[in-house]
Amino acid sequence: MTVRRIVPNIHAGSEEELATSRDFYGLLGFEEVMDMGWVTTLASPSVPAAQISFFTEERTGPVVPDLSVEVEDVDAVHAQVVASGAEIVRELRDEEWGVRRFFVRDPGGRVVNVLTHRSR
């Protein structure tokens, strides 16, 4: 299995909190690379895989995941996770913005968004 990146996801309670967080992390050198209204991702300009995402809500799943793990082959990872008996929080499916993903609960109770970009 190849992991491409890991992104912490922070639940922002409102658009104002999201804007304040974006401004703060901008002080640390992060720049906005994606804004879908309900989720905004910031990245380091010099290391684009160093990212952090802020969610006001999760529009296609039951909860805001604690972190996202981008993998090379999400279908293979999904099959392994299902075979292990881990709790699938949201089934595997394609999203309109170009990712294929599922949510799984880790042994500590955190929800992990496991995804791949379909265009790759």
Steps between C-alpha positions, in 0.01 A plus 500: 500500500624847415403796719527828310419741783329539836291809570365598843136612485382766741132561565434874481165580658420782260618682190642770729706242692619356169611846383679567829680165475596567137648836607690345792649216295590756233733650761676162508548503123198301381307612190149405390497229231132397511179666620169321455316724746455229763862375483814701441848353459824688560843380386863594528615663175840330529366156602154468338422169675527676840134591543228573752124507435224689682137383485188689600312175433532176303252516213523141374572302816356458848787675686801722440792254484795556735755455225529415133740245355556511126602160365597374157230228480196579715312191380777268620521679834121484537505124437770450765320717755170319444674161530651612831156560648559872565191721517420667169340834589424599139511266203743532210377727222600760243454869580411765241823692574723217375579277795401144586479450877362324805505564876622245754523515881847429640554301823510825703163615366630759251334514158742477208410620150687266262513632144664514163471758224335342196692718254834348596 
